[in-house]
């Protein structure tokens, strides 16, 4: 399933600063009770220019651990893994629901990074419509 999803990501987006997946292959295998869907990756497109959509895709496909979660296992902004901004809140929610963070699929609707939701609003409708078409075709 995840390979089909990756194939549909526009080549125009792949070199832009952003992120697609927040969990590994285990999360996208089989039926799941919950799917975490964020609007878009935060941060600075300038300061994180090397953190591209393509790198995000490669990370999920090449990561040795299939049970991986950006919320639990990644260091964001140099902080200890699982401790930066929304990471602890997501981990708290999943713990409360007795769910393994590496088994809950998580991604963004808009893959391109922006510091605020309003910065991405110009292209948001088009990108969300593309996601809707993907879901309907899958």
WOBELPE-V962120 format. One record per residue. N is the residue number from 1. RES is the residue in one letter. PHI is phi in radians with two decimals (* if undefined). NEAR is the number of other ideal C-beta (glycine too) atoms within 12 Angstrom. D_CENTER is the distance of its C-alpha to the mean C-alpha in Angstrom with 1 decimal. Layout:
n:res:phi:near:d_center
N:RES:PHI:NEAR:D_CENTER
N:RES:PHI:NEAR:D_CENTER
This chain:
n:res:phi:near:d_center
1:X:*:20:15.5
2:X:-1.14:26:12.3
3:X:-1.11:15:14.7
4:X:-1.11:13:15.7
5:X:-1.12:26:12.3
6:X:-1.09:27:12.0
7:X:-1.03:15:15.6
8:X:-1.54:23:15.0
9:X:-1.35:33:12.8
10:X:-1.02:25:15.5
11:X:-1.01:13:17.0
12:X:-1.11:16:17.6
13:X:-1.61:29:14.0
14:X:-1.10:22:13.5
15:X:-1.66:21:15.6
16:X:-1.51:32:14.2
17:X:-1.14:29:12.5
18:X:2.99:40:8.8
19:X:-2.74:40:5.3
20:X:-1.85:42:3.8
21:X:-1.83:40:2.9
22:X:-2.02:36:3.9
23:X:-2.45:43:7.1
24:X:-1.52:34:9.8
25:X:-1.04:27:12.3
26:X:-0.94:25:14.2
27:X:-1.18:38:11.7
28:X:-1.79:31:12.0
29:X:-1.92:18:15.8
30:X:1.36:13:18.3
31:X:-1.52:11:18.4
32:X:-2.18:21:16.4
33:X:-1.47:15:17.7
34:X:-2.49:21:14.5
35:X:-2.30:22:11.1
36:X:-1.59:30:8.9
37:X:-2.19:21:7.8
38:X:-1.59:28:7.3
39:X:-1.24:27:9.3
40:X:-2.78:34:8.0
41:X:-1.25:40:7.3
42:X:-1.49:29:10.8
43:X:1.82:25:13.3
44:X:-1.93:18:15.8
45:X:-1.05:26:15.4
46:X:-1.35:13:18.8
47:X:-1.22:14:18.5
48:X:-2.00:24:15.2
49:X:-1.05:17:16.3
50:X:-1.39:18:16.0
51:X:-1.61:31:12.2
52:X:-1.60:25:11.7
53:X:-1.02:36:9.5
54:X:-1.05:26:12.0
55:X:-1.10:26:11.6
56:X:-1.07:37:7.9
57:X:-1.13:30:9.4
58:X:-1.06:17:12.4
59:X:-1.03:26:11.0
60:X:-1.22:37:10.0
61:X:-1.37:21:13.3
62:X:-1.76:15:15.5
63:X:-1.15:25:14.5
64:X:-1.09:12:17.7
65:X:-1.49:20:16.3
66:X:-1.38:21:14.9
67:X:-1.76:21:14.5
68:X:-2.19:31:11.9
69:X:-2.43:35:9.6
70:X:-1.09:38:8.2
71:X:-1.23:36:10.0
72:X:-1.75:33:13.1
73:X:-1.88:26:13.4
74:X:-1.75:36:12.2
75:X:-1.55:15:14.5
76:X:-1.81:26:13.3
77:X:0.96:18:16.1
78:X:1.39:10:18.5
79:X:-1.39:14:18.6
80:X:-1.00:14:19.1
81:X:-0.89:20:15.9
82:X:1.45:24:15.0
83:X:-2.03:21:17.2
84:X:-1.64:22:15.6
85:X:0.78:18:15.4
86:X:-1.46:25:13.1
87:X:-0.95:28:12.5
88:X:-1.07:20:16.1
89:X:-1.18:16:15.9
90:X:-1.15:30:13.0
91:X:-1.09:30:14.9
92:X:-1.09:17:18.1
93:X:-1.03:19:17.0
94:X:-1.15:30:16.0
95:X:-1.10:18:19.2
96:X:-1.04:11:21.2
97:X:-1.51:17:20.2
98:X:1.02:12:21.0
99:X:-2.03:26:17.7
100:X:-1.36:25:16.4
101:X:-0.98:35:12.9
102:X:-1.39:31:12.5
103:X:-2.04:29:13.6
104:X:-1.86:36:11.5
105:X:-1.07:35:8.9
106:X:-2.59:39:5.7
107:X:-2.72:36:3.2
108:X:-1.96:35:4.7
109:X:-1.32:30:8.4
110:X:-1.90:35:9.1
111:X:-1.51:43:7.5
112:X:-1.43:38:10.4
113:X:-1.29:34:10.8
114:X:-2.62:29:13.7
115:X:-1.28:18:15.4
116:X:-2.39:16:16.3
117:X:-0.96:19:15.3
118:X:-1.12:12:18.8
119:X:-1.18:20:18.2
120:X:-1.77:29:15.9
121:X:-1.13:17:18.2
122:X:-1.05:13:20.3
123:X:-1.77:24:17.8
124:X:-1.05:23:15.9
125:X:-1.03:14:18.3
126:X:-1.11:19:18.4
127:X:-1.18:30:14.6
128:X:-1.14:21:14.5
129:X:-1.08:15:17.6
130:X:-1.10:23:16.1
131:X:-1.12:28:13.4
132:X:-1.04:15:16.4
133:X:-1.12:14:18.5
134:X:-1.06:21:16.0
135:X:-1.07:18:16.0
136:X:-1.15:10:19.8
137:X:-1.46:12:20.4
138:X:-1.43:15:18.7
